[in-house]
């Protein structure tokens, strides 16, 4: 009996530090699995169909929060993506550590999402985000920059620090800074190109600033207004590469965004406008494979939101929703225009999308719809397309 008591006492003593270390710390495992049957039909090509998740919704990860006292929290976030239609074992999504406080906000360090994606407009106003009907893709109505500064589904910003403020009287803002001054972060270094690295060896500092205001009027009208500015300071080697490959005029890329949303009972309307100046080859002049629905060589690989290198352009998007019980009926569309000094490089794209999202539960939903993209490309590279999809999503 004494031996049993001693054993229990020892086990209790050994277990105590584990219990103490667990106090004030929460670990959450989360994820999402999605599969679509999607058909993309470009004029002049055989229709391409798939069952899977090419747009990057499926993911799993862990989120850790530790209470440090005095309202201060330490956080860690590790997230991996996968494709339900392939043997892909996972690719890196967000990976960061953070310090947060309800009084002054949150600061993240690592691989993060752009405020243009998840804070001010972008995917926050696109109900079809992470599907083949998304606006940041072949629909061409939102930037989907491969360097992570746009609204692309699988685009993230490497080596960055991001700050999110608390909401004060309806106002809040977010800012992102990606330091340069490192050869390995140069997008064009040693003859290779890495679009995930938007910094440079000359000490460039790329950044974004965004802000928004949200208010409820007469207890029924939820209003939101947002705006932002993004700057990708290209390095000397990137400037030389772009000028040599695409002609003179390479300069730092600048993107301005503004938009608004309005919710009234079962109705919702949202929209945004983006103005792009001096698109870089690894910025607004390119997009992720998830945005273009395929990699190079894939007949589906077309990103209408991409601007011409060294050129300017603009995009606008508008969306309307109506909730009918557990179903949301959606109609949205817009256009993009890519300009350059020569008439032959001009491209106009307009698109419209109709569809629905039906919630089977709080975690599971069905979705489907149709998208029509109409392209006027002077070089006849990008083409008109019809997109059909039906899919299922489960969050856990």
Secondary structure by P-SEA (a helix, b strand, c coil): caaaaaaaaaaaaaaaaaaaaaccbbbbbbbbbbbbbbbbbcccccbbbbccccccccccbbbbbbbccccbbbbbbbbbbbbccccccccccccccccccccbbbbbccbbbbccccccccccccccccccccccccccccccccccccccccbbbccbbbbbbcccccccbbbbbbbcccccccccccccccccccccccccccccccccccccccccbbbbbccbbbbbbccaaaaaaaaaaccccccbbbbbbbccccccccbbbbcbbbbbcccccccccccccccccccccccccccccccccccccbbbbbbbbbbcccbbbbbbccbbbbbccccccbbbbbbccccbbbbcccccccccbbbbbbbbccccccccbbbbbccccccc
